[in-house]
Every structure is written in C-alpha cells, then in structure tokens.
Amino acid sequence: MARPASPTWRPAVAYCAALLVVLALSMPGSRPAAAADGLRFVQPTAYDLRGVTDVAVAAPAGTTAVRFSIDGIAFAELTDQYAKGTGLPPTWRTATDAAWFPSGAHVLRAEADTPNGHVSATLSVVTHRTDATSLDGGWAFASAAQLPGGALDGDSPPAVRPGFDDPALTTVLVPDSFGAVRARWNDDDGLVGVYRRTVEAPPGQDGRQTTLVFDSCYWTCRMFVNGTQVGTTTGGYLPARFDVTGHLHAGTNTIAVLVDNRATEEFAVNPQLYWNWGGIFGDVHLETSPRVALTGFTAQGAGNGTLTLRPSGINASGRAQNVEAVVSVHGPDGRVALPARRVTTTLPSGAPQVDGAPIVLHVAEPRLWDLDHPQLYTIDLQPLQGAGRALSEKTGFRDVATRGLDVLLNGKPVENLHGFNRHTDYPGLGRAQPDGLAYRELKQLRDKGFRIFRPAHYPTTPGELAAADRLGLLVIEEVNVTQRFDPAVLSSAKMVAFGDAQLDGMIHRDRGHPSVIAWSVGNENGTDSVQGAQYVRQTIAHGKALDGSRLFTHVTAWHTADKGYAYDDLVSVNDYDGWYYGAIGDVAATLDSIAAMDGGKPMVLSEYGADAVKGHPGYGKGTEYYQALLIDGYNQLLDHRPHLLGQMYWTSSEFMLNPAGSSPVPVPGFHTKGLQTYWREPKLGWRVMFAPIRIRPLPALQLDSPDATDLHLPVTIDDTGHHGASGRVTVTPPDGFTIVGGDTPFTVPADGSTTVDLTLRGHLDGPAATRPGLVRATIDGETEAQPRTFQVLAAPPTAPWRTFDSTGTAPRARFMQSGDRLGILAAGADTWQGDHADEYGTVYRPGAFADHGQATVRVDQQEPVDAFAKAGLMIRNDLTAAGSSPGYVELDLTPGNGVSFGWDGDGDGYIDHTVKSGSGTARAPVRLRLTRDGSSFTAAYSTDAVTWTRLGTATVPKVAARQDVGVFDCARAAGTPGLAEFSAFSVATAVATH
C-alpha cells in the first residue's frame, strides 16, 4: 500500500540536498533511462521544476492509459477516451505545480497500459516550495466503496481517526480532483471519499492560534482533526478557515476530510452542463498566529485615488482589539506612491476569521487600470507589536459604472469586446488549477485579442483573477447556482441563503481584483417566472449591500420571457441562434427584441457557440467549418453593434461533461464547443475569430456544356481590420478538378479589397461534384479568413426538361443534368401552409402526369442543411404557380425525419397535410413512388428497390386531367442552398391501382 509521508509542521530545509541532486543529474550520462518498450518522457525538459510544469510522455501505439506519480504520490491519469471519441491520436500530456510537492529531489514516474502489458519510465527532478504553512502534497485517499462498511459513517467515522489503515488507501496529490488522479474514481454521479494525512506539531504553542485553511473543497466536505469534526463546507470553490487550536497536540496529528460530490444534493452540479469533479481543489494550509493578529486583507482602488483596505484576522482575546500596522504603496513602476504610515483597524472578537474596520487612504493622481494599461499598485501591510506576519496585495485604481445603454470603465464607454467563457478543466487536473497554468492560458487568449471573460459557472481561483489583473482582462464572476429551472426551488429560502453565502465568500475574497467588473448571481435559472425572478431580486440586493462599486447581473437564456432584468445593472444573454434554434443571421433580431423590453440596460452576449470535432470531415453542424461559419457570422452582425459590451464565446477550450456528449457529432464524455480541444489544440474557429479579412461568398460554378473542362473562379477578399493584410489563397478543388497554378499570394489594402482570379480544370461524372471545393485565405498559422465552399455543377438540363425556382432569395436555385441524372441546388424556407411558404426549385416535365399515372425517382444524395430539408417528387397542376396552383402533392426525403408525404387538402395551393415515416427510417439513396387514381394519390418508398413501404393515400381536390411532374429541392433554410441529386426518374401511364 502506498502511504503518504508524514511532513513536519515546521519548514524543512532540503535545498542543499536538492542542489546536489541537480548537479549530479547535470553530469554527462547521469540521466536515468527513459523506459522500456518506447515509453519515454517528453516533458519536463529541465530537471529543476518551478511553478506550473508540463508533464508528457511518448507512448507505444495502442496505449490505453498513462498514470503519473512523484515519489509514489499519484497526481494524474490520462486515458484514450477522447482519442476514441474523436478519432484523433491520443495525447499523453498533463500539468502540475511543482510547489504542490515538498522541496527536494524526487523521482517522476509514468506507467502505461499498452498492448504488451504495463511499462514504465522514470525521470529525476527537483521541486521547490517556499510556503512553510502548506499542507499540499501527499494525502491518503480512498472511496467509500473501497473501504469496509461503515468506515465513513457517524459523527467520528473510523476512517478519520488516528491509526486507521486500510490497503485501499492510495497516496494522492492535494490539490486534486480525485477522478483526474485515477480513472477508477472518475464517476460523474459522484462518490464519497476520505482524505487523510498526518502533521507534526511542535510543543510550546501556548498562547498562539492555529487555523486550518482549505481554499476549495467540493462539494460537501467535513473536516476532522484527530477524529473530531472541526467544520464543514458546502458548494466548493471558496476558502474556509477552521480554528483547530484546541484540537492539536504536540507530536503527530491526523487531519482528515470526508468529501461527497454525489449529484443528489439540492445544489449539486447539473452533470448535463459540466463534469462533476470532486476533491480538494485548492491549497491547504496550517497557520499559526498570535491570539490577536491580522491574517489578510483586500485592497480596492477607485479612480479618484481612494484606496480602501479591508483587513481580516483573528481575535481570540474575548473583546474587540485595535491593531496597528504600517502600510506603504508602490506604483506600477516600483516607485513610492504612498510613503509608509501607521494605520489602525479594530478587530471584533472572534476566530478563525473576523473582518476589521476598513482603512481608507488616498493616492494622488493614480495611474488608472484599464484594458490597454493594466496598472497595478503593490500595497504592503506590516502589523506592529507582533500582530501577524507581513502581508502584501496588488490592486488597480479604476471605476466601473453604467450610463444609459453603456458600461463605463473610468468614465469611458466600453463596447464590442470579444470575450470567452472558461471552465477550469484540464487533462489530468480536472478542476484543480495551478496559478501558472491560468496565467499561461489567459495570456494566450489575451494575445489573441480577447478582452472579457466569465469563469463558468462558479467562482474561479484567486490566481486566475490575478492573471486577469496583470493582463487587462475584464471578468464577470459567477456563483455556482445554475439551471435550477423550478422557480419554487430557485426562490426557496434555502437556495437564496446558498446564493447569498456564495456571493458573500466570492465578494469577500475577490473584491480587490480590478479585473472583476460584475458579479453574476447565476446561470440559466428559472427566471422566466415572477417567482423565480425573486431569487435574482433578493440575491442582487444582498450583493449590492456588500459591494456598491460593481455591476450585478444574472445570466439568462430566456430572452424576452425573462422576468429578472429589472434587478440587473447589466443584461447578460445566452443566445444560440444557428445552433440549438434559428439561424445564424437571427442573432441581431434576438438581441433587438430583448433590448426592447429589458428596461434600457447595457447588454452583453454572455454565451454563443457551436460544437466542432477537430478534423471531422464535412461542412455541417459538428464540424470545424460550421463552428467557424457561426463565429464569422456573429462577428459580421455584432462587431459594431452600438452599446453592446461584448460577445463571449462558449467556450475557450473543451471540457468534460455527462458521458452522453453534446453534439450531433458526439464525443462521449466531452463538450466540444471549445475553440481549442481538450488538449488545447486550436480549431478553425480559433483562427477565424480575429481574422482581419473576409472572403466574399462564392457562387456555384456551372459548366457551359457537357464537354466543357475549364471554369473561372474569382475570389474577392475584403479588409475588415482597417490595416490591410497579405497572405496566400489555397484551393482544395472538388473531386475531378485541379487548380491551375497552385497557391496564389494576395495583398489587400487597408479598407479595400482584392480579387484573385483562379482557373479550375477537370470534368464531372454526375450532376455535381461529389465534394464541394474549398477556398482559404491564410495570413499565418494563427489567422485565416472564414473559408468559403463552392460547388461545381454540370450543364443545365435540356429538353424535354424545364426548370422553375420559387425560393425568391439569393442565391437563386441552380439546375443540372448529367445523362439521366438530375441535380438541384436550392434554398427555400419551406413548402408548408403553416409558414405560408411554397419555396422550391424543380426540374419537371409539363403536363406529363395523368390519371392512373405513376412517377418514381431515386434520391441519390441530399445535403442536410436542415433536418426537415426536402428532396423528392412533386406533382401539381402547374409547378410554376407556387402558392396558388392546386392538385398539389409532394413525396420527399428529409435528412432527419425519414420520408414525408404531403398534400394540399383544401386546394389553396399550399401543402397542409403530411404523413412521415419517422426519424431513422430512411436516408439517401431512397426510391420514391407516387401513384394517381382519379383524385387520390398513394405514396410509397423503398430503401432496397425490392420492398416498398406504403406511406399513405390522400384525396386531393381540384386535380387537373394532366399535371406537371418532376423532382424538387427545398433546403428549408432561406438563403442557404442545399444540393440534391436524383436518378432513375420515370413516369408510367395506365398503371393498375387495385
């Protein structure tokens, strides 16, 4: 059984020994062998580890899992689950923080499950820790299912008492998410587990206070010292302090934590939204101090130079105490901004933490913190007369307010910011996050061009906010109350109390961060009712009493149905037009409708996005192309929208969630809307997001005749970044064609455009190319315009065929013929009376259908622009009289709902009745058949050309003796054409109907 070491409470000096190890490792030939069977370390590349450290191995093909440990302290397990779901090669890389391990020399170990059994690799490393109060490092852990029955039950469970031992206990790293440490604990339904470790307490601590501090323990946690419960936490993410002065004794002491993240608690995470990680996510400390001491403070600066310090501390004296300290302030350049001076605060009686009276200072003419100049001041606070250790914080001077429809930063409107939402979820770490990792990722996002973000959907780490302070990123921080749809639950006293407590902790901890401009009281809750909105009213009122210097909001997806806008300073809207509903082009109208009824508030688009599996082929939903198309579409519509604070993409990177996945191209266990993969590999949308150029839509190219081989493709590129740009145009031609001359360089002037003329050469074997062409305009490896697809079409149909287009919007329908094969590229809103729509493109034969006639066709291909897109047979008295001609029947294939038989039952020229075979019953290629007997039409379909399934019979009024008959296409997406191809069309007369 692996057991944690018993660290001393006092700092251990291991630097000299570690230095000797480093020197030894630096000698030629001293590096340990990588491993057998091809497992070897790729990272770290240095032996001396400090701060965030990437850990990666190259593993043999067929490896299914890799586990990492340092000196037997397990800290990560990676599996091939993501690789299996995406088809991408597995990545065996995680990260950790060297300061989470005791200082000294260690052996880093990787163990892999390979087709040839278990193999391992080792690497000698040195870590450094300067915090003498830290209890991070090795803790023993086991789940309840691994321990004897009753081991975790009762007021003082056996597993938390000194001397408890069991073979199931495994030494794991704290901080951690236990499911990320070992896959056997990675249960989205949660579990109950125990952490335990020992500490050595020195004698002679009379007259001093000892405090046990947990930065974050998720979800419900019970803390024990030597078998006695000293406190509990609920909700995670926020710090908790426990007075353990009377529970420790000289010598060896046992600290234990029972953690429960089962998704049965009323406020527990909704596993449909993100993975239910559990564990001790943050640092653990054991602090000693005088009985009266300052232990921390926040510093908050206003634009007029007012600097407010809010100290906190311990006062075990039994009465209020004045505590003196010396404070000094240094500016961003290190110069003295406020000379050292004595200040006094009053600490009320209490432990483990009480808030002292605020200290108000003034800094003359401060350099303001803003997006482009995130100026930070350093405030040093030295308690006098032994009342605690020296303390230091950083903050900025800035003001946040609203004026009409605008958010103001330092009195100036802020609008049209690009932003993101970010989950704390990383391979092998789960919800635990090294500060250096947060800074690294936020810096990459800031360098890309992002300026605002929301850590979703829970309070983030102080390290992440400190990074935002340094980088000049605006933050909307949120309590973890999300998707509580039942208004009775949401507005209950228990839920409001929970929201208030979360808001208390978040404001108390994070109010000193100038990056935080708004507090959110929840995400997508049941605020579409007056009752549910009471949660927003009460919680925001509570928050405003604590912090009147920031904005308050609740994030909603209810749009015009939301009842909570009246209580917001900032309206935060999640909108997924073009993904879950509507079309990409609907987003502006959606925001307009909300703005018309929200009381005249500033607005931010707090979420938008689309799932995309990296490398997945095609152009529809679930692909990188569609995700980038949606991003580019939102950019076009919103980039210059007046008063809009910004648009925040969901999310910066992928994260784990319920095992079912979330996309039409599902990856079990992962949410794929991220701009980067779970392993932080950029997708097309990442490159398109800030592209300063845009390719104009490309027309379909149609051959003039069956013998034609050359096509002219003009590609026009517009400058949208106002600075001009250069790059290369790359074309992936359709099957059967090549691009003459290869890649072509381009230069577009500032606020201008340029056209690159290209030539394609080849031939078609059908009505259209089996795969469309793709044009890309790339500036560099990080930036390119949204690619454009184009189709190559065969020559138009010839007599006796005729064509007609009623779609009414650009682009107009196109029609093709290749031998006996037909094709239509058409948009069209629908063919349905309920929408008063009769929009289609058709290739038809006039007057070719009569009584006892039978029409058949094979639908060879159908582009799934919409689940209800239609391609099939159409018969009516006059196919050129859309919306008026009676005798109207259609039999069509749909991408998502099988075969549909529709007819005009009242003779007004619109389809008003349908019968469907249902989802999954048929997909291309499918044969369709319509048979007429007087005014009755019978519909049937076949998936194998042998067995026919009768879909229904309908009586249709006003049927002419002779009718038009043909094939038709309706993409059911106005302005977005879809391709359909047909073959084996035939019309027979005098068919027996009985």
N, C-alpha and C positions, 0 to 999 in steps of 0.2 A: 504494500500500500504506500502510495506517495504521501508524504506528510510535510506540512509547511514548517519552515524553520521558526524558531522562537526568537523574534527580534527583540533587541533591548529597547526600552523606552528612551534611554539616553542615546545621543548620536554616536554612531560607530565610525571610527576613523579608518577607512580602508584605502585611502588614496595611494599611499606608498606601495602597498601590495599590488594594487591595480596597475600602477605605473610600471612596476617590474614586469607584469604580465604583458603590457603593451610593448615594452622594449623587447621582451623575448619573442613576441609574435612578429615584430618587425624584422627579426633576423632572417636572412635568406634560408629558405627551406623549412621554416618553422610553422608554416600554415598547415592546419590539420587537413587531412584528406577530405574531399568533398563527400563522397559516398560511393557505394556500390550501385550497379545497375542504372547509372545515368541520373540519379537524383543528386543535384548539387545546388548550392546557394548562389543566387544571382545578386541578391541584396540581403544585408547591407554590404557596401563595398569598402567600408572602413571598419576597423576593429573598435575604435573609440566612439561609443554611441552617446549622443546627447539629444534630448528633445525627441520630436517625432522621428521615428525610424521606420523606413520601409523594409519589409522582410519578404523575400520572394525566392522561390526555387524553380529550377527547370526539372520537370519530372518525366518519367518514361511515358510513352504513348499508352493509353488505356488506364492511366491512373484515375481512381475514383475519389480519393480524399487525401488531404495532406494535413497533418497536425503539427503544431509548433509549440515549443516549450523552451524555457530558460531555467537551467538547473532544476528540472522537474516541475517547474511552475507552468502549468498549461495555460496558454493565452489565446489560441486561435485554432479553429479547424475550418478548412475550406473543402468544399465538395464540388462535384461536377454537375450539380443540379442546374445551374444557369447554362452551362455549355450544352447540356442535353436539350434544354428548352429552346435555345436559340439556334443551335447548330454551329455556334462559334467555337473556336478552340478554347479549352479550359485555361483559366488564368490562376496561377498559384501565388498570389501576392496579397499581403495584408500590411498592416501598420501597427505600431505600438509606440509607447512613450518610454524612453529609456529611464526617465525619472520615476516611473512606476515600480522599478525594481531597486533593490538595495544597491548601494555603491559597491563596486568591486569587479573582480574578474568572474566571468560566467561561461557556461557552455550553452550556446544556442543550438537547438536540435529540431530537425524536421523528420517526421515519419510519414511515409506514403503507402497507401494501399494500391498495389499495382497488379497487373495480370500475373506477375511472377511472385506474388506474396508481398510481405511487408519489407520495405527498405528504409534506410535512414541516412541522414547526413548531419554533420556537426560543424560548428564554427565557434571559435573562441572570441569572446567580445568583452568589453569593459563598459559598465554603465556608471552614471554619476547622479547622485541625489544630494541636494543641499538642504532640504526641509527636514529638520530634526523631529518635527511633530508627526510626520507622515506614517500612517499605518498601511499605505499601499504596498502591494507585493503579494506574497503567497498566503492564501487563506484556504482552509479545507472546505470542500463543498460536496453535498450530496442531495439528491431529491428525495422526497418522502417515499416514492415508490422503491427506492434502493435500500431504504433503512427498515429496521424491524418495525412492526406495527406499534403505533403509539409513541414513536421516538420524537415526534414533533407536536405532540398533544399536551394540553394542560397549561397551567399558569407558569410552570417552570419545566418545560419539556426535557426529557433525558438528554437530548442531543445538544442542548445549550449549556449543560452543566460541566464543570471541570472534570477531567478524567474520562469523558465519553470518548469512545473509539469504535470504529467500525471499518471493515475492509472497503466499503463503498466510498468512503471519503477520498476525494481527489484534490490535490493541491492545485488551485486555480489562481489566476491573477485577479486582483482587485486594484483599480476599477475594471468592470467587465459587464458584458451581457452573457449570462451563463450559456444561453443557446448558441452564441457565437464561439464560445470556448470549446464546446464539444457538441457535435450534432445530436447526440443522444438526448440532450436536454432541450433541443430546439423544437418546442411544441407550441403552435400558435394558440392553442387553447390554454396555455399557461400551466404552471405547476407550483407546488410548494417545495421549498428547499431550505437548507440551512448552510450558512457560512459560519466558520469559527476559526479563531486563532488565539495565540497567547501573546502577552506582553509582559515584560519585566518592569515592575515599578520599584524605584529605589526607596529606601527608607528616608525618614526625616522630611516628610511633606506636610507636617502640621502647619496650619495657618495659610495654606495655599489651596486654590480651587483647581479641580481637574474637570475638563469638559471633553466629551466625546462628540465629534463633529462628523456628520455624513453630508456630503454635498448633494447626493442624489441616490435614493433607494426606491426601486419601483416594483410593485405597485403599493401593496400594503406590507409594511415591514415592522417587525418587533425586535427591539434591541435589548440585549442582555449582557450583564457583567457578572461573572461568577455565578451564573444561574438565576440571577434576579433581573426581572424586566425593569429597564430604566426609561423606556419610552417607546413611542410608535410614530410612524409616518404613514400618510396616505396620499397617493397621487404622483409621487416621484418628482424629479427634475429640480426641486428646490431644496436648499440646505436645512438641516435640522441639528440642533445642539442639545446635548443632554448633560446635566450635572451628575457626574459619577464620583464625586469627591468621597462620598461615604460608602462606595461600593468596591473601591480598590484597596488592596493591602500590599505591603512590601513583599516583593518576590514575584512569583508567576501568577498572572491573572488571565482569565479566559473571557474573551469578548465573542459574542455570537449574535447572529442576525437570522431571524426567520423571515423569508421573503415569499410573497404569494402574488403571482401575477395571473391567476386564473381569471378568465373572462366571464366571471359570474357576478362580480361586484358591480353595484349600480353605476358607478362612474368609470368602470374599466374601459380600456380601449376598444373601439369598434374594429375587430380584426379585418373587416372588409376594406378598411382605409389604409392601414399600415401594420407591419408585423408587430406582434405582441412580445417584444423583447422584455425580459425581466432581469433583475440583478441589481448590484451596487454599481450604478453607472458612473459615479463621481468619486473624488478623492475622499479618504477617511483620515481624520487627524485625532490625536490625543494631545490636548493642550493643557499646560499648567500656567497659572497666573496668580497674582496676589488676590486677596479676597475682594478688593476693590480695584478694578482695572478697566482700561479701555482695550477692547479686543478688535475693533474695526471701525470703519466709517465710510460713508459715501460723500462725494463732493460733486456739487451741481453748480454750473456757471450759467449766468444769464448774460444777454447781450450788452447790458449796461454795466457789466463788471461785477455785479453782485455774485459772490461765491458763498454758497451755503454748505456747511459741513454738518452732517448728521452722524454723530458718533454713537456707537453701541458698546456695551461692555457687560461686566459682571459686578454686582454689588451684593456681597453676602454679609454685609455688616448689620443688616436689620433696619437701617434707616437711610434716607437719602444722603448722598455724599457729593460734594463739589470736587471735581477732578481738574487739575491744571495740566496744561500741555503747552508746548512750544510748536507753533505752526509756521511754515515758510512755504512760499510758492515760487516755482521756477517756470519760466516760459518755454515755448517750443524750442527756442534756441539755446536753452540751458541757463540763460541769464536770470538773475533775481527779478521776479515780478512783484513780489511782496516780501519785504525783509522779515526775518524771524521775529515773532512776537508771542507774548503769553496770551492764552485764551483759557476760558473756564467753561466747563459744562457740568450740569447736575445729573447724576445717575440716580434714578429711583432704586429702591431696594429690590433685589431680585436676581435670580440665576436660573438657567445658564446664560440668558441674554436679556438685557434691558436697553431701551433706547434713551440716550441722553438728550439734553436740551440742544437744539440746533445752535450752531455757531455761524454768525453771519459776518462776512468780510467783504472788502471791496478791492478789486484790482483795477487800476486806472488804465483806460484805453486798451482793453484786451484785444488780441488778435482773434477774430471770430472763427469758430469751427464751421466749415461748410463742405459741400461736396468736392470742390476742387482744392480746398486748402484745409484739410482736417487738422487744425492746430490743436495740440494737446498740451495742457499745463500739468506739471507734477506738483502735488501737494504732499508735503511731509509733515507728519504729526508725531511729536515725541512727548509721550506722557511724562510728567515730572513726579518726583518722590516715589519712584519705583512702581507707578501705577500702570504697568504694562510695557510691552516692547514697542520699538519704533514702528510706525505704520506709514504706508505710502500709497497714494492713489493717483490716477490720471483722470482728467476730465477736460471738457472744452466749454467755451462760452458761446452760447447760441440761443436763439429764441424760435419757438415753433408756435404758429397761430393760424387762424383761418380768417379770410376776408371774402365774404360772398361765396363764390364758387371756387376760390383758390386756397391752396395751402401755402403758407408763407414760411420761409426759412430766413431768419434775420431780416424780416420785413419785405422780402422779395418773393414773388410767386415762383413756385416750383411746379413744373408740369412736363408731361411727355417723357418721363423717365422709363427706361427699360429695367425690368426687375425680374425676380425669380422667387420661387418658394423652395425651401431646402429642408429635407429630412436629415436628421443625424442618423445615418445608417451607412455603414462601411463594411466591406467584406472582412470577416474575422473580428470585427469590433462590435457590430450591432449598434446599440445606442451609446456606448462608451466612446468618448471623443478626446483625443489629445489636443491641447490648445494649438500646437504647431500644425496639426492637420487642418483645423478650422481656418487658421490664417492662410495656409497654402491654397486651400480651395477657394476661399473668398477673394484672395488676391488674383487668382486666375480669372474669376468671374468679373472682378472689378476691371482688370486689364482688358477684358473682352469688351467692356462697355456698359455693364450693368451698374445701377446706382441705388437700387432699393430692393429689399427682400423681406420675406416673412419666414422665420423659423417655424415650420408647421409640424404638428398642431399642438405645441406645448412650449413651455419656457425653455430657452436654449441655455447653453453654458456661458459662464462669465468670460471664458476665453474666446468664444465666438463673438461676443459683443465687443470685447477689447479689440479684436481684429477689425470689426466694422468701424470702431472709433478711429483706428490708425489709418484705415483705407478710405474713409469718407463715404461710407455706405449708410443709407437710411434704413431703419429697421422698424417693422411693425411686429411687436412681440405678443404672443397669444397664450392664454391659459388653456389647459387641456380639457375643455368641455366641447365636444364635437359630435355632430349628428345625433343629438338627443332630440328625436323628432316628436315624441309625445309631449305636448305642451304642459300636461299635468305634472310629468316628471321634471321637465325643464324648469318650471316655475315653482316647484316644491321648495319648502324651507330648507330641506337637506341639500338640494342642488345649488340653491342660491348661497347657502353657507359655504359649500365647497368652492364655488366660483369666487366668493369673497376671500376665502383663505388663500386660494391660489394667487389671486390678484395682490393680496397683502404681501405674500412672500416674494412675488415677482417684482413689485414696485420697490419693496424694501431693499432687495438685493441689487436691482439693475437701474435704479433711478439716476445713478451717477454717470451713465453712459450717454454721451451726447448723440450717438447714432440712433438711439431709440426715440422716435418721434410720436409713436402711438402705441396704445395698449389695446389689444383685441380681447373681448370677453368670451369669444367662442367662434366656432366654425360650423356653418351649415346646420344650425339647430332648428327646432320647430318654431321659428319666429314668424310663421305665416298666419298665426292666430294672435288675437289680443292677449290671451292668457300666456302664450309662450313668450311674447314680447315683454312681459313683466320681468322675466329674468334679465333681459337687456337693461331695462329701466333701473332695476334695483342694483344690479352689479356695477353699471356705469356710475350711478350716483355714489355708490360706495367708493369706487376708484377715484372719482373727482375730489372726494374729501381727503384722499391721501396725496394726490398729485394733480395740481391745477395747472401745471406747466406743459402738459402734453395733450394730445388728442386721444379720444376714445372712439372705438368702433366695434361693431360685430360683423363678422364675415358671413355673407348670405348667398344662397343660390336661388332664393325665392323670387327675385326680380320684383315685378310690380305687386306681387302678393305679400311682400314682407311688411310686417306691422311695426318694426322696430326702428325705422330710420329716424323718427322724431328724437330719439335719445342719442344719436350718433353725432360726433363732430365731423366725421369722415365716413362716407358711404363706401363700403367695401363689397364688391360684387364679383362672384364667381360666375363666369359665363363660358359655356362650351358649344356655342354655335359652330356648326360644321363638324362636330364630333358626336355628342350624345343626342343632339337635336339640331334642326335648322340647317342653314348653310353658312359657309364662312362669311359671306357678304352680309349676313344678318346682324353682325355684332354691333355696328353703329346704331342701327334702329333699336336694338335691345337696350343699349345704354341711353338712347334718347328717351325711350319710354319710361325708364326708371328715373331719369333726371326730371321728367315732367311731374313726378309725384313724390319726390323724396324730400321736399321742403327747401330746395335750393342749397344743397350741401356740396362741398367738394367731393369728388369721386375718385376711386382707384379701382381698376380692374385687377382684382386680387388673385384670380386664377383664370387661365385658359390653357389649352394644350391638346395634344393628340398622341396616342400611343404609337410607338415605332420600334420595331425589332431591327437592330442593326444588321445589315446585309440581307434582309428579307427581300426577295425579288418582287417587282411589280410597282404599281403606282397608286393603289387604293389604300383604304384605311388599314392601319397596322404597319405601313411601310415608312421608311425614312423620307421618301418623296412626298407622301401626303402630309406628314408632320411638318416638313419644311414649307410645303404649299400653304398650310394653315398659318404658320408663323409669318410668312411673307404677306399673306392676305390681311392678317390683323395689322401688320406694320403699315401697309398701304392705307388702311382705313383709320388708324388711330394715331399714327406718329405725330400728327399736327392737330389733334383734336383739342380745342381750347378748354382749359381748366382741368383736364384730366391729369391727375397726379402722375399716373403711370400705368403700365400694363405689366403684370408679373406672371411669368411663365410657370406652369406647373409641369415638372419640377426641374431643378438644375441637374440632378442625376437620378438614376433609377433607385428603387428601394424595394425591400421585401414587403409582401403583404399576403393576405389569405391565399392558401395554395391554389385556388381556382384561377388565379391570374385576372387580368382586367381588360384584355384587348381582343379584337376579332382575330388577331394572331397571338393567342395566349402563350405566355411563358410561365408555367406553373410556379407559383411562389414569388413572382416578381411583378411589379408595376413598371410599365415600360414607357411612360410619357417623358422620362428624363431626356434632357438634351445630351447627356452623357450616359453611357451604360453603367451598370452597377460597378464595373471596374474602371470607370471614368474615361472611357474611350469616346471621343466626340462623334456625334451623328451628323447627318447632313444639316439638320435644323440648327445645330451649333454654328456651322459655317455660314448659314444663310442669315442668321439673326441680325447681324450688323453689316451686312453687305452694302456697300455704298453705290451699287449699281443694280439695275434690274433689266432682265431680258423681256422684251415685249412678247406677248403670246404669239405663237407660230401658227400659221394656217396649215390645214391639211394640204399635202401636195398630191395633185391628181395627174396621172399620165394622160396625154392627149389622145393616144390611140393604143391599141393592144401591142403595137410594135415599138413604142417609144421606150427609150432607155435612160435619158438624161433628165434631171429635174433641177431647177434653180431654187435655192433656199436662201433668202435674205434674212439675216439675223441682226436685229436692231437692239442696241444696248443703250440705256439711258443712265446718266449720272444722277443719283439721288442723294449723294453725300455732299454735294456742292464743292468738291475739291478736285474732281477728275480722278481717273484711275486707269491703270494698264493691267493687262493680263493676257490670257490665251483662251480662245474658243476651241472647245473639244466637242466632237460629234461622235456619238455612238449610233451608227446608221441602222435602219431597220434591216431585218433579215433579207438577204438577196441583194443588198446595195452596199456600195463603198463610198467613202467621201474622197473626192478628188483633191489631192494636195495635202491632206492631213491637217494637223492642228494649225490654227491661224492666230497670230498675235492681234491684239486690239488696243487702242488708246481712246478713251472717251474724255472730252474736255469738261471742265467744271460747268455744271448746269446744262450740259449739252448732250448730244447723242452721237452714236456712230453706227454704221451698218457694215457688217461683214458679209460679203457675198460668197456663198458656198455652192458647190455642184455635187450632186449625188448621181451615181451611175449604177444601174442594175436592172432587174426585172422582177415581176411578181408572178406567183403561182396561184393566186386567188384574188378575191375582191379587194383585199387589203393586206398589208404586211402583217405577218403573224405577231410581230412585236414592234411597237412604235419606236421611232428614233428619239434620241435624247441630245439636247444641246446644253452644254455647260460653259459658263464664263467664269473662269477661276482667276482670282488675284494672287492668292498664295495658299499654303496648306491649311490655313485657318479661316479663309474667307472666300466665298463664291456666291454668285447670284443664284436665286432660285432657278434650278434647271427647268427647261421647257421641253415638253414632248411634242412630237409632230408625227402625223400618220402619212403614209404613202398609200394612195388609193389607185385602184385600177381605173380604166377609162369608163365614162358614163354608160349606162345601159342603152341599148339600141332597140329599134322597133322589133316586135310589137309592144315593148315595154314603155310605159310612161312613168313620170315621177311627179310627186307633189309634196310640198313642205308647208305645214301649218304651225310650226314651232314659234314663228313670229319674232324671235330674238336672235341676235348674233351669238355665235356663228350660225349661218344657215345650214340646213341639212345638206349632206353630200351623198351621191348615189353612185354605185359601182357595179360593173359586170365583168366576170371573167369566165367565159364559156357559159355553162349552165348555172354558175354560182353568182349570187347577188349579195350586195352589201349595202348597208345604210349607216351613216354616221350622223346621228341626230340628237338634239337635246329634247326639249319639250317638258312642260310642267307635269302633265298627266292626261289621261283620257278618262274623265270621270265627272259626272254631273255635280257631285257634291262640291267639287272645286271649280265648277263651271269652266272646265278645261277640256279642250279637244285638240291637243297639240301632238303632232306626229310627223314623221317622214315616211313616205310609202313609195315602193316600186310596184306598179299594178298594171293590170290589163283591163281596159274599159269594156263593160258590158259582156264579160266573158263567163259570168256565173248565172245559172238559171235554175228553175225548179228541178229537183232530183239530181242536182249537181253535187260534186264532191271535190273539195280542194285539200291538197296535202302539201306539206313542206317539211324540210328538216332544218331546225335551228342549229347551226353548227357552232356558233360562238356568240356570246353575249357579254359585253363589258359591264361589270357590276357597279355602275355609277351610284345606284340606289337599290335597296333590297326589293323595291317594287317596280324597278325598271321593266319595260315590256318589249318583247320582240316576238313576232309571230304572224298569224294570218289575220287579215282584216277584209270584211265584206260590207258594203253598203251601196245604196242606190247610186250615189255619186261621191267618190272618195275625194274629190276636190272641193266639196262643200262641207268643210269641217264646221261642226257646231250647228248644222241645220239639216243635213240630209238624213232621212230616216232609213229604215231597213238595215240597221247598224248592228254588226256582230264582230267581235274580236276573240281570238283564241291565242293566248300568248304565254311565253315562258318568262318567269321572273327569277332574279338571282337568289332571292331569299325566301320565296313563298310558293315555290312549285309552279304548276300550270294554272292559269286563270282563264275562265270563260266568262266574257262579259257581253251584255246586250242592252239595247235601248228599248225599254219596255213600254214607253209611252209615246214614242215617235217624235220626240222633240229634238233629236239629233245629238243626244248625249248618252253615253253609257251610264245606266243607273242600276243595273243588277250584275252581280258577279257570283261565280262559284269557283272555289280554289281547291286544288289538290292538297295544299299544305306544305309547310316548310320541310325540306329534305326529301320530298317525293320525286323530284326530277331536276335535272340540270343538263346543260348542253353537253353533247348533242341529244336532241329530243325531236321526235316526229310529231307533228300536229295534224289534225284532220277535222274539217267542218263539212257536214252533210246537210243539205236542204231538202225538206219535204213540205211543199207549199210555203206556209209562213213559219214553219218550225225548223229550228236548226239544232243539230246534235253535235256535240264536241267530244273528241276523244284524243288521247295521246299515247305514245309508245316510246319506251326507252330502249327497245331492242329490235324494232321493226317487225316483230313477230306477234307479241301480245299487246293488244290495245285496251286501254282503260277508258271507259266511258265516263266523262266528267259531268254531263248533264244535257238536257234538252230544254229549249226555250221557244216560246211563241213570240214572234216579233211583228209588230204592226207596220202597215204601210210599205210592205215589201214590193219592189218593182219586179216586173217579169224578168228583166235582165239587170244584173247588178255588176258593179266593179268589184274585182277581187285582186288581192296582192299581198305582199309582205310589208310589215311596218316595224318601226322602231321608235320608242319613246323612252328617253333616259330617266324620265321623272325628276329632272333637275334642270330648271330653266337656265339657259346659258352654258350648261356643261354637257357637251355631247358625249354619247357613248356609242360604241361600234357594235353592230350586229351583223352576222353573216348567215346566209341561207343557201340551201341547195335542194335539188330534187323537187322543185315546185311543179305541181301538176294540177290540172282541172279536168275532171271527168264529167260527162253528162249522162243522164238517164241511169243513174245508179240506183239499184234496188234499195229501198228504205225499210223493208219489212223482212 
